[in-house]
Amino acid sequence: MVRVVSKQLVVDIAKLMWLSELIDWSFKVTESIQELWFMILQ
């Protein structure tokens, strides 16, 4: 029983870490696109 719960917890933590990585990455991509737009528009 405890093993099942801890396994689920590990899965949840892994999902959260993956999600935060994804959000961080998407912010960086958005910044890069904005910088490109500024360079193009100038």
PQR file with spaces between the fields and no chain letter, atoms N, CA, C, O and H, PARSE charges and radii, in Angstrom:
ATOM       1  N    MET     1       0.834   -1.204    0.000 -0.4000 1.5000
ATOM       2  CA   MET     1       0.000    0.000    0.000 -0.0000 2.0000
ATOM       3  C    MET     1       0.873    1.261    0.000  0.5500 1.7000
ATOM       4  O    MET     1       0.673    2.175   -0.799 -0.5500 1.4000
ATOM       5  N    VAL     2       1.832    1.283    0.906 -0.4000 1.5000
ATOM       6  CA   VAL     2       2.721    2.443    1.001 -0.0000 2.0000
ATOM       7  C    VAL     2       3.528    2.595   -0.279  0.5500 1.7000
ATOM       8  O    VAL     2       3.774    3.711   -0.737 -0.5500 1.4000
ATOM       9  H    VAL     2       1.995    0.540    1.555  0.4000 1.0000
ATOM      10  N    ARG     3       3.941    1.465   -0.858 -0.4000 1.5000
ATOM      11  CA   ARG     3       4.734    1.513   -2.087 -0.0000 2.0000
ATOM      12  C    ARG     3       3.928    2.125   -3.229  0.5500 1.7000
ATOM      13  O    ARG     3       4.462    2.890   -4.033 -0.5500 1.4000
ATOM      14  H    ARG     3       3.741    0.559   -0.486  0.4000 1.0000
ATOM      15  N    VAL     4       2.657    1.789   -3.296 -0.4000 1.5000
ATOM      16  CA   VAL     4       1.797    2.328   -4.349 -0.0000 2.0000
ATOM      17  C    VAL     4       1.668    3.846   -4.189  0.5500 1.7000
ATOM      18  O    VAL     4       1.762    4.591   -5.164 -0.5500 1.4000
ATOM      19  H    VAL     4       2.224    1.167   -2.643  0.4000 1.0000
ATOM      20  N    VAL     5       1.454    4.290   -2.957 -0.4000 1.5000
ATOM      21  CA   VAL     5       1.300    5.719   -2.681 -0.0000 2.0000
ATOM      22  C    VAL     5       2.582    6.467   -3.028  0.5500 1.7000
ATOM      23  O    VAL     5       2.536    7.513   -3.676 -0.5500 1.4000
ATOM      24  H    VAL     5       1.378    3.684   -2.165  0.4000 1.0000
ATOM      25  N    SER     6       3.731    5.930   -2.598 -0.4000 1.5000
ATOM      26  CA   SER     6       5.001    6.605   -2.859 -0.0000 2.0000
ATOM      27  C    SER     6       5.302    6.634   -4.353  0.5500 1.7000
ATOM      28  O    SER     6       5.865    7.602   -4.865 -0.5500 1.4000
ATOM      29  H    SER     6       3.768    5.081   -2.072  0.4000 1.0000
ATOM      30  N    LYS     7       4.919    5.556   -5.051 -0.4000 1.5000
ATOM      31  CA   LYS     7       5.128    5.518   -6.502 -0.0000 2.0000
ATOM      32  C    LYS     7       4.293    6.611   -7.165  0.5500 1.7000
ATOM      33  O    LYS     7       4.777    7.303   -8.060 -0.5500 1.4000
ATOM      34  H    LYS     7       4.462    4.770   -4.635  0.4000 1.0000
ATOM      35  N    GLN     8       3.055    6.768   -6.735 -0.4000 1.5000
ATOM      36  CA   GLN     8       2.177    7.802   -7.278 -0.0000 2.0000
ATOM      37  C    GLN     8       2.752    9.183   -6.986  0.5500 1.7000
ATOM      38  O    GLN     8       2.685   10.088   -7.817 -0.5500 1.4000
ATOM      39  H    GLN     8       2.662    6.205   -6.008  0.4000 1.0000
ATOM      40  N    LEU     9       3.320    9.326   -5.785 -0.4000 1.5000
ATOM      41  CA   LEU     9       3.913   10.603   -5.393 -0.0000 2.0000
ATOM      42  C    LEU     9       5.089   10.941   -6.298  0.5500 1.7000
ATOM      43  O    LEU     9       5.236   12.082   -6.735 -0.5500 1.4000
ATOM      44  H    LEU     9       3.375    8.590   -5.110  0.4000 1.0000
ATOM      45  N    VAL    10       5.923    9.948   -6.576 -0.4000 1.5000
ATOM      46  CA   VAL    10       7.077   10.142   -7.461 -0.0000 2.0000
ATOM      47  C    VAL    10       6.604   10.558   -8.851  0.5500 1.7000
ATOM      48  O    VAL    10       7.195   11.441   -9.472 -0.5500 1.4000
ATOM      49  H    VAL    10       5.804    9.021   -6.221  0.4000 1.0000
ATOM      50  N    VAL    11       5.546    9.926   -9.334 -0.4000 1.5000
ATOM      51  CA   VAL    11       4.991   10.260  -10.649 -0.0000 2.0000
ATOM      52  C    VAL    11       4.487   11.704  -10.660  0.5500 1.7000
ATOM      53  O    VAL    11       4.729   12.448  -11.611 -0.5500 1.4000
ATOM      54  H    VAL    11       5.066    9.208   -8.830  0.4000 1.0000
ATOM      55  N    ASP    12       3.782   12.091   -9.592 -0.4000 1.5000
ATOM      56  CA   ASP    12       3.259   13.459   -9.499 -0.0000 2.0000
ATOM      57  C    ASP    12       4.386   14.483   -9.483  0.5500 1.7000
ATOM      58  O    ASP    12       4.314   15.507  -10.162 -0.5500 1.4000
ATOM      59  H    ASP    12       3.585   11.487   -8.820  0.4000 1.0000
ATOM      60  N    ILE    13       5.436   14.200   -8.698 -0.4000 1.5000
ATOM      61  CA   ILE    13       6.582   15.116   -8.615 -0.0000 2.0000
ATOM      62  C    ILE    13       7.266   15.222   -9.967  0.5500 1.7000
ATOM      63  O    ILE    13       7.664   16.308  -10.387 -0.5500 1.4000
ATOM      64  H    ILE    13       5.494   13.368   -8.146  0.4000 1.0000
ATOM      65  N    ALA    14       7.401   14.083  -10.652 -0.4000 1.5000
ATOM      66  CA   ALA    14       8.034   14.073  -11.970 -0.0000 2.0000
ATOM      67  C    ALA    14       7.222   14.924  -12.951  0.5500 1.7000
ATOM      68  O    ALA    14       7.788   15.664  -13.755 -0.5500 1.4000
ATOM      69  H    ALA    14       7.078   13.200  -10.311  0.4000 1.0000
ATOM      70  N    LYS    15       5.897   14.813  -12.877 -0.4000 1.5000
ATOM      71  CA   LYS    15       5.024   15.608  -13.755 -0.0000 2.0000
ATOM      72  C    LYS    15       5.188   17.097  -13.471  0.5500 1.7000
ATOM      73  O    LYS    15       5.268   17.906  -14.396 -0.5500 1.4000
ATOM      74  H    LYS    15       5.437   14.212  -12.224  0.4000 1.0000
ATOM      75  N    LEU    16       5.239   17.459  -12.175 -0.4000 1.5000
ATOM      76  CA   LEU    16       5.394   18.861  -11.797 -0.0000 2.0000
ATOM      77  C    LEU    16       6.723   19.414  -12.286  0.5500 1.7000
ATOM      78  O    LEU    16       6.781   20.530  -12.802 -0.5500 1.4000
ATOM      79  H    LEU    16       5.174   16.802  -11.424  0.4000 1.0000
ATOM      80  N    MET    17       7.795   18.634  -12.126 -0.4000 1.5000
ATOM      81  CA   MET    17       9.117   19.068  -12.573 -0.0000 2.0000
ATOM      82  C    MET    17       9.122   19.248  -14.082  0.5500 1.7000
ATOM      83  O    MET    17       9.664   20.227  -14.596 -0.5500 1.4000
ATOM      84  H    MET    17       7.747   17.727  -11.707  0.4000 1.0000
ATOM      85  N    TRP    18       8.512   18.293  -14.796 -0.4000 1.5000
ATOM      86  CA   TRP    18       8.447   18.364  -16.259 -0.0000 2.0000
ATOM      87  C    TRP    18       7.646   19.589  -16.691  0.5500 1.7000
ATOM      88  O    TRP    18       8.004   20.279  -17.646 -0.5500 1.4000
ATOM      89  H    TRP    18       8.071   17.498  -14.379  0.4000 1.0000
ATOM      90  N    LEU    19       6.555   19.844  -15.968 -0.4000 1.5000
ATOM      91  CA   LEU    19       5.689   20.983  -16.291 -0.0000 2.0000
ATOM      92  C    LEU    19       6.426   22.302  -16.083  0.5500 1.7000
ATOM      93  O    LEU    19       6.343   23.205  -16.916 -0.5500 1.4000
ATOM      94  H    LEU    19       6.264   19.284  -15.192  0.4000 1.0000
ATOM      95  N    SER    20       7.151   22.411  -14.960 -0.4000 1.5000
ATOM      96  CA   SER    20       7.887   23.648  -14.684 -0.0000 2.0000
ATOM      97  C    SER    20       8.998   23.853  -15.707  0.5500 1.7000
ATOM      98  O    SER    20       9.271   24.983  -16.111 -0.5500 1.4000
ATOM      99  H    SER    20       7.218   21.677  -14.283  0.4000 1.0000
ATOM     100  N    GLU    21       9.643   22.757  -16.130 -0.4000 1.5000
ATOM     101  CA   GLU    21      10.667   22.840  -17.173 -0.0000 2.0000
ATOM     102  C    GLU    21      10.047   23.350  -18.469  0.5500 1.7000
ATOM     103  O    GLU    21      10.612   24.203  -19.154 -0.5500 1.4000
ATOM     104  H    GLU    21       9.421   21.839  -15.802  0.4000 1.0000
ATOM     105  N    LEU    22       8.864   22.804  -18.793 -0.4000 1.5000
ATOM     106  CA   LEU    22       8.170   23.175  -20.026 -0.0000 2.0000
ATOM     107  C    LEU    22       7.790   24.655  -20.009  0.5500 1.7000
ATOM     108  O    LEU    22       7.960   25.360  -21.003 -0.5500 1.4000
ATOM     109  H    LEU    22       8.406   22.111  -18.237  0.4000 1.0000
ATOM     110  N    ILE    23       7.270   25.121  -18.859 -0.4000 1.5000
ATOM     111  CA   ILE    23       6.882   26.524  -18.723 -0.0000 2.0000
ATOM     112  C    ILE    23       8.102   27.428  -18.867  0.5500 1.7000
ATOM     113  O    ILE    23       8.055   28.450  -19.551 -0.5500 1.4000
ATOM     114  H    ILE    23       7.132   24.548  -18.051  0.4000 1.0000
ATOM     115  N    ASP    24       9.204   27.033  -18.206 -0.4000 1.5000
ATOM     116  CA   ASP    24      10.442   27.812  -18.282 -0.0000 2.0000
ATOM     117  C    ASP    24      10.936   27.885  -19.718  0.5500 1.7000
ATOM     118  O    ASP    24      11.362   28.941  -20.186 -0.5500 1.4000
ATOM     119  H    ASP    24       9.242   26.202  -17.651  0.4000 1.0000
ATOM     120  N    TRP    25      10.877   26.755  -20.412 -0.4000 1.5000
ATOM     121  CA   TRP    25      11.332   26.681  -21.802 -0.0000 2.0000
ATOM     122  C    TRP    25      10.454   27.552  -22.702  0.5500 1.7000
ATOM     123  O    TRP    25      10.961   28.258  -23.574 -0.5500 1.4000
ATOM     124  H    TRP    25      10.531   25.897  -20.032  0.4000 1.0000
ATOM     125  N    SER    26       9.144   27.501  -22.489 -0.4000 1.5000
ATOM     126  CA   SER    26       8.229   28.283  -23.334 -0.0000 2.0000
ATOM     127  C    SER    26       8.432   29.784  -23.118  0.5500 1.7000
ATOM     128  O    SER    26       8.288   30.574  -24.051 -0.5500 1.4000
ATOM     129  H    SER    26       8.732   26.928  -21.781  0.4000 1.0000
ATOM     130  N    PHE    27       8.770   30.177  -21.872 -0.4000 1.5000
ATOM     131  CA   PHE    27       9.073   31.585  -21.609 -0.0000 2.0000
ATOM     132  C    PHE    27      10.303   32.015  -22.395  0.5500 1.7000
ATOM     133  O    PHE    27      10.324   33.097  -22.982 -0.5500 1.4000
ATOM     134  H    PHE    27       8.887   29.535  -21.114  0.4000 1.0000
ATOM     135  N    LYS    28      11.334   31.162  -22.406 -0.4000 1.5000
ATOM     136  CA   LYS    28      12.566   31.479  -23.134 -0.0000 2.0000
ATOM     137  C    LYS    28      12.294   31.592  -24.627  0.5500 1.7000
ATOM     138  O    LYS    28      12.820   32.484  -25.293 -0.5500 1.4000
ATOM     139  H    LYS    28      11.318   30.283  -21.930  0.4000 1.0000
ATOM     140  N    VAL    29      11.473   30.689  -25.154 -0.4000 1.5000
ATOM     141  CA   VAL    29      11.133   30.722  -26.577 -0.0000 2.0000
ATOM     142  C    VAL    29      10.372   32.008  -26.900  0.5500 1.7000
ATOM     143  O    VAL    29      10.632   32.649  -27.918 -0.5500 1.4000
ATOM     144  H    VAL    29      11.045   29.964  -24.614  0.4000 1.0000
ATOM     145  N    THR    30       9.437   32.378  -26.032 -0.4000 1.5000
ATOM     146  CA   THR    30       8.654   33.598  -26.234 -0.0000 2.0000
ATOM     147  C    THR    30       9.557   34.826  -26.244  0.5500 1.7000
ATOM     148  O    THR    30       9.390   35.722  -27.071 -0.5500 1.4000
ATOM     149  H    THR    30       9.227   31.856  -25.205  0.4000 1.0000
ATOM     150  N    GLU    31      10.524   34.862  -25.309 -0.4000 1.5000
ATOM     151  CA   GLU    31      11.467   35.982  -25.257 -0.0000 2.0000
ATOM     152  C    GLU    31      12.282   36.050  -26.539  0.5500 1.7000
ATOM     153  O    GLU    31      12.493   37.130  -27.089 -0.5500 1.4000
ATOM     154  H    GLU    31      10.660   34.134  -24.636  0.4000 1.0000
ATOM     155  N    SER    32      12.737   34.904  -27.011 -0.4000 1.5000
ATOM     156  CA   SER    32      13.546   34.859  -28.233 -0.0000 2.0000
ATOM     157  C    SER    32      12.755   35.374  -29.425  0.5500 1.7000
ATOM     158  O    SER    32      13.278   36.120  -30.252 -0.5500 1.4000
ATOM     159  H    SER    32      12.565   34.026  -26.564  0.4000 1.0000
ATOM     160  N    ILE    33      11.487   34.971  -29.507 -0.4000 1.5000
ATOM     161  CA   ILE    33      10.632   35.408  -30.615 -0.0000 2.0000
ATOM     162  C    ILE    33      10.417   36.920  -30.548  0.5500 1.7000
ATOM     163  O    ILE    33      10.447   37.601  -31.574 -0.5500 1.4000
ATOM     164  H    ILE    33      11.062   34.365  -28.835  0.4000 1.0000
ATOM     165  N    GLN    34      10.202   37.443  -29.339 -0.4000 1.5000
ATOM     166  CA   GLN    34      10.012   38.888  -29.176 -0.0000 2.0000
ATOM     167  C    GLN    34      11.258   39.646  -29.608  0.5500 1.7000
ATOM     168  O    GLN    34      11.166   40.675  -30.278 -0.5500 1.4000
ATOM     169  H    GLN    34      10.178   36.890  -28.506  0.4000 1.0000
ATOM     170  N    GLU    35      12.431   39.132  -29.220 -0.4000 1.5000
ATOM     171  CA   GLU    35      13.687   39.787  -29.606 -0.0000 2.0000
ATOM     172  C    GLU    35      13.846   39.776  -31.121  0.5500 1.7000
ATOM     173  O    GLU    35      14.286   40.762  -31.714 -0.5500 1.4000
ATOM     174  H    GLU    35      12.506   38.297  -28.675  0.4000 1.0000
ATOM     175  N    LEU    36      13.487   38.658  -31.743 -0.4000 1.5000
ATOM     176  CA   LEU    36      13.560   38.568  -33.198 -0.0000 2.0000
ATOM     177  C    LEU    36      12.638   39.591  -33.847  0.5500 1.7000
ATOM     178  O    LEU    36      13.018   40.259  -34.809 -0.5500 1.4000
ATOM     179  H    LEU    36      13.130   37.857  -31.262  0.4000 1.0000
ATOM     180  N    TRP    37      11.419   39.712  -33.314 -0.4000 1.5000
ATOM     181  CA   TRP    37      10.462   40.680  -33.848 -0.0000 2.0000
ATOM     182  C    TRP    37      11.001   42.100  -33.756  0.5500 1.7000
ATOM     183  O    TRP    37      10.870   42.882  -34.697 -0.5500 1.4000
ATOM     184  H    TRP    37      11.110   39.169  -32.532  0.4000 1.0000
ATOM     185  N    PHE    38      11.615   42.437  -32.603 -0.4000 1.5000
ATOM     186  CA   PHE    38      12.179   43.776  -32.439 -0.0000 2.0000
ATOM     187  C    PHE    38      13.261   44.031  -33.472  0.5500 1.7000
ATOM     188  O    PHE    38      13.337   45.118  -34.044 -0.5500 1.4000
ATOM     189  H    PHE    38      11.721   41.801  -31.838  0.4000 1.0000
ATOM     190  N    MET    39      14.109   43.018  -33.715 -0.4000 1.5000
ATOM     191  CA   MET    39      15.186   43.163  -34.694 -0.0000 2.0000
ATOM     192  C    MET    39      14.617   43.357  -36.099  0.5500 1.7000
ATOM     193  O    MET    39      15.129   44.155  -36.884 -0.5500 1.4000
ATOM     194  H    MET    39      14.047   42.134  -33.251  0.4000 1.0000
ATOM     195  N    ILE    40      13.551   42.616  -36.403 -0.4000 1.5000
ATOM     196  CA   ILE    40      12.939   42.706  -37.737 -0.0000 2.0000
ATOM     197  C    ILE    40      12.252   44.065  -37.925  0.5500 1.7000
ATOM     198  O    ILE    40      12.362   44.681  -38.985 -0.5500 1.4000
ATOM     199  H    ILE    40      13.135   41.967  -35.765  0.4000 1.0000
ATOM     200  N    LEU    41      11.550   44.520  -36.895 -0.4000 1.5000
ATOM     201  CA   LEU    41      10.776   45.757  -37.008 -0.0000 2.0000
ATOM     202  C    LEU    41      11.650   47.000  -37.043  0.5500 1.7000
ATOM     203  O    LEU    41      11.242   48.021  -37.596 -0.5500 1.4000
ATOM     204  H    LEU    41      11.461   44.020  -36.034  0.4000 1.0000
ATOM     205  N    GLN    42      12.832   46.935  -36.468 -0.4000 1.5000
ATOM     206  CA   GLN    42      13.688   48.123  -36.420 -0.0000 2.0000
ATOM     207  C    GLN    42      14.271   48.462  -37.771  0.5500 1.7000
ATOM     208  O    GLN    42      15.013   49.436  -37.897 -0.5500 1.4000
ATOM     209  H    GLN    42      13.163   46.105  -36.019  0.4000 1.0000
